[in-house]
């Protein structure tokens, strides 16, 4: 089960990164947009929601 969850998580993260890169390439996000930083923040927010006390 753990491997299946890790695989889904990995695919989700990869797709999110691809979507962010595409948005930059299409001009929907600024050219200097830091995709890796945004991805880090999105994943961190998902794993540690505000007020969860897990930080």
VMD Tcl script that builds the backbone (N, CA, C; Angstrom):
set m [mol new atoms 165]
animate dup $m
set s [atomselect $m all]
$s set {name element resname resid chain x y z} {
  {N N UNK 1 A 0.827 -1.193 0.000}
  {CA C UNK 1 A 0.000 0.000 0.000}
  {C C UNK 1 A 0.871 1.256 0.000}
  {N N UNK 2 A 1.934 1.241 0.819}
  {CA C UNK 2 A 2.812 2.404 0.906}
  {C C UNK 2 A 3.423 2.728 -0.456}
  {N N UNK 3 A 3.825 1.702 -1.206}
  {CA C UNK 3 A 4.407 1.912 -2.536}
  {C C UNK 3 A 3.397 2.537 -3.493}
  {N N UNK 4 A 2.148 2.107 -3.386}
  {CA C UNK 4 A 1.099 2.652 -4.251}
  {C C UNK 4 A 0.863 4.130 -3.943}
  {N N UNK 5 A 0.846 4.474 -2.673}
  {CA C UNK 5 A 0.653 5.869 -2.278}
  {C C UNK 5 A 1.841 6.708 -2.750}
  {N N UNK 6 A 3.041 6.197 -2.580}
  {CA C UNK 6 A 4.240 6.917 -3.027}
  {C C UNK 6 A 4.210 7.134 -4.534}
  {N N UNK 7 A 3.752 6.153 -5.279}
  {CA C UNK 7 A 3.670 6.281 -6.739}
  {C C UNK 7 A 2.655 7.339 -7.145}
  {N N UNK 8 A 1.496 7.329 -6.509}
  {CA C UNK 8 A 0.467 8.333 -6.806}
  {C C UNK 8 A 0.985 9.722 -6.444}
  {N N UNK 9 A 1.608 9.856 -5.291}
  {CA C UNK 9 A 2.156 11.137 -4.856}
  {C C UNK 9 A 3.201 11.639 -5.854}
  {N N UNK 10 A 4.067 10.750 -6.299}
  {CA C UNK 10 A 5.111 11.112 -7.250}
  {C C UNK 10 A 4.517 11.575 -8.577}
  {N N UNK 11 A 3.512 10.867 -9.059}
  {CA C UNK 11 A 2.853 11.263 -10.313}
  {C C UNK 11 A 2.158 12.607 -10.165}
  {N N UNK 12 A 1.482 12.821 -9.023}
  {CA C UNK 12 A 0.779 14.077 -8.773}
  {C C UNK 12 A 1.769 15.240 -8.761}
  {N N UNK 13 A 2.896 15.060 -8.075}
  {CA C UNK 13 A 3.913 16.104 -7.990}
  {C C UNK 13 A 4.508 16.374 -9.373}
  {N N UNK 14 A 4.784 15.320 -10.130}
  {CA C UNK 14 A 5.332 15.490 -11.476}
  {C C UNK 14 A 4.367 16.219 -12.396}
  {N N UNK 15 A 3.095 15.893 -12.304}
  {CA C UNK 15 A 2.090 16.559 -13.141}
  {C C UNK 15 A 1.927 18.014 -12.737}
  {N N UNK 16 A 1.939 18.281 -11.449}
  {CA C UNK 16 A 1.834 19.656 -10.974}
  {C C UNK 16 A 3.014 20.482 -11.479}
  {N N UNK 17 A 4.213 19.926 -11.416}
  {CA C UNK 17 A 5.396 20.636 -11.912}
  {C C UNK 17 A 5.256 20.908 -13.412}
  {N N UNK 18 A 4.830 19.908 -14.156}
  {CA C UNK 18 A 4.649 20.076 -15.603}
  {C C UNK 18 A 3.612 21.160 -15.892}
  {N N UNK 19 A 2.538 21.183 -15.131}
  {CA C UNK 19 A 1.496 22.202 -15.319}
  {C C UNK 19 A 2.030 23.604 -15.027}
  {N N UNK 20 A 2.833 23.741 -13.981}
  {CA C UNK 20 A 3.410 25.041 -13.658}
  {C C UNK 20 A 4.374 25.499 -14.752}
  {N N UNK 21 A 5.205 24.587 -15.245}
  {CA C UNK 21 A 6.144 24.926 -16.323}
  {C C UNK 21 A 5.374 25.347 -17.576}
  {N N UNK 22 A 4.312 24.631 -17.893}
  {CA C UNK 22 A 3.492 24.978 -19.056}
  {C C UNK 22 A 2.868 26.357 -18.888}
  {N N UNK 23 A 2.397 26.660 -17.684}
  {CA C UNK 23 A 1.806 27.971 -17.424}
  {C C UNK 23 A 2.840 29.084 -17.615}
  {N N UNK 24 A 4.076 28.847 -17.203}
  {CA C UNK 24 A 5.140 29.834 -17.423}
  {C C UNK 24 A 5.404 29.964 -18.923}
  {N N UNK 25 A 5.533 28.841 -19.598}
  {CA C UNK 25 A 5.805 28.847 -21.042}
  {C C UNK 25 A 4.705 29.549 -21.834}
  {N N UNK 26 A 3.462 29.424 -21.387}
  {CA C UNK 26 A 2.321 30.039 -22.079}
  {C C UNK 26 A 2.067 31.481 -21.664}
  {N N UNK 27 A 2.874 31.998 -20.743}
  {CA C UNK 27 A 2.707 33.366 -20.293}
  {C C UNK 27 A 1.622 33.547 -19.245}
  {N N UNK 28 A 1.067 32.462 -18.729}
  {CA C UNK 28 A 0.037 32.543 -17.701}
  {C C UNK 28 A 0.642 32.876 -16.333}
  {N N UNK 29 A 1.932 32.583 -16.193}
  {CA C UNK 29 A 2.697 32.956 -15.010}
  {C C UNK 29 A 3.911 33.734 -15.499}
  {N N UNK 30 A 4.455 34.615 -14.657}
  {CA C UNK 30 A 5.607 35.420 -15.079}
  {C C UNK 30 A 6.804 34.547 -15.476}
  {N N UNK 31 A 7.594 35.035 -16.416}
  {CA C UNK 31 A 8.759 34.290 -16.908}
  {C C UNK 31 A 9.750 33.971 -15.788}
  {N N UNK 32 A 9.824 34.828 -14.795}
  {CA C UNK 32 A 10.766 34.616 -13.690}
  {C C UNK 32 A 10.142 33.822 -12.540}
  {N N UNK 33 A 8.959 33.259 -12.754}
  {CA C UNK 33 A 8.272 32.491 -11.721}
  {C C UNK 33 A 9.139 31.300 -11.308}
  {N N UNK 34 A 9.340 31.132 -10.014}
  {CA C UNK 34 A 10.177 30.052 -9.488}
  {C C UNK 34 A 9.316 28.794 -9.294}
  {N N UNK 35 A 9.320 27.944 -10.315}
  {CA C UNK 35 A 8.483 26.737 -10.304}
  {C C UNK 35 A 8.854 25.833 -9.135}
  {N N UNK 36 A 10.137 25.631 -8.912}
  {CA C UNK 36 A 10.558 24.723 -7.840}
  {C C UNK 36 A 10.157 25.243 -6.459}
  {N N UNK 37 A 10.284 26.545 -6.240}
  {CA C UNK 37 A 9.877 27.123 -4.958}
  {C C UNK 37 A 8.364 27.012 -4.776}
  {N N UNK 38 A 7.620 27.298 -5.826}
  {CA C UNK 38 A 6.162 27.192 -5.748}
  {C C UNK 38 A 5.742 25.753 -5.472}
  {N N UNK 39 A 6.379 24.822 -6.154}
  {CA C UNK 39 A 6.061 23.411 -5.947}
  {C C UNK 39 A 6.345 23.011 -4.504}
  {N N UNK 40 A 7.477 23.442 -3.972}
  {CA C UNK 40 A 7.812 23.163 -2.578}
  {C C UNK 40 A 6.735 23.699 -1.643}
  {N N UNK 41 A 6.328 24.945 -1.861}
  {CA C UNK 41 A 5.332 25.559 -0.988}
  {C C UNK 41 A 3.972 24.886 -1.095}
  {N N UNK 42 A 3.581 24.490 -2.292}
  {CA C UNK 42 A 2.298 23.803 -2.486}
  {C C UNK 42 A 2.301 22.457 -1.781}
  {N N UNK 43 A 3.376 21.700 -1.957}
  {CA C UNK 43 A 3.482 20.382 -1.328}
  {C C UNK 43 A 3.532 20.529 0.190}
  {N N UNK 44 A 4.304 21.506 0.676}
  {CA C UNK 44 A 4.397 21.724 2.125}
  {C C UNK 44 A 3.032 22.102 2.699}
  {N N UNK 45 A 2.305 22.968 2.005}
  {CA C UNK 45 A 0.981 23.381 2.478}
  {C C UNK 45 A 0.012 22.212 2.499}
  {N N UNK 46 A 0.145 21.312 1.521}
  {CA C UNK 46 A -0.722 20.147 1.461}
  {C C UNK 46 A -0.409 19.158 2.577}
  {N N UNK 47 A 0.863 19.010 2.875}
  {CA C UNK 47 A 1.284 18.040 3.903}
  {C C UNK 47 A 1.129 18.580 5.308}
  {N N UNK 48 A 1.251 19.905 5.465}
  {CA C UNK 48 A 1.186 20.528 6.778}
  {C C UNK 48 A 0.223 21.714 6.744}
  {N N UNK 49 A -1.080 21.450 6.697}
  {CA C UNK 49 A -2.060 22.536 6.628}
  {C C UNK 49 A -1.932 23.495 7.805}
  {N N UNK 50 A -2.232 24.748 7.576}
  {CA C UNK 50 A -2.171 25.764 8.637}
  {C C UNK 50 A -3.011 25.316 9.827}
  {N N UNK 51 A -2.453 25.467 10.988}
  {CA C UNK 51 A -3.177 25.118 12.208}
  {C C UNK 51 A -3.141 23.643 12.557}
  {N N UNK 52 A -2.398 22.839 11.785}
  {CA C UNK 52 A -2.357 21.402 12.077}
  {C C UNK 52 A -1.457 21.065 13.258}
  {N N UNK 53 A -0.545 21.995 13.586}
  {CA C UNK 53 A 0.365 21.743 14.695}
  {C C UNK 53 A 1.504 20.806 14.352}
  {N N UNK 54 A 1.630 20.416 13.085}
  {CA C UNK 54 A 2.667 19.474 12.668}
  {C C UNK 54 A 3.958 20.167 12.241}
  {N N UNK 55 A 3.984 21.471 12.243}
  {CA C UNK 55 A 5.197 22.194 11.803}
  {C C UNK 55 A 6.146 22.390 12.929}
}
mol reanalyze $m
mol bondsrecalc $m
mol representation Tube
mol addrep $m
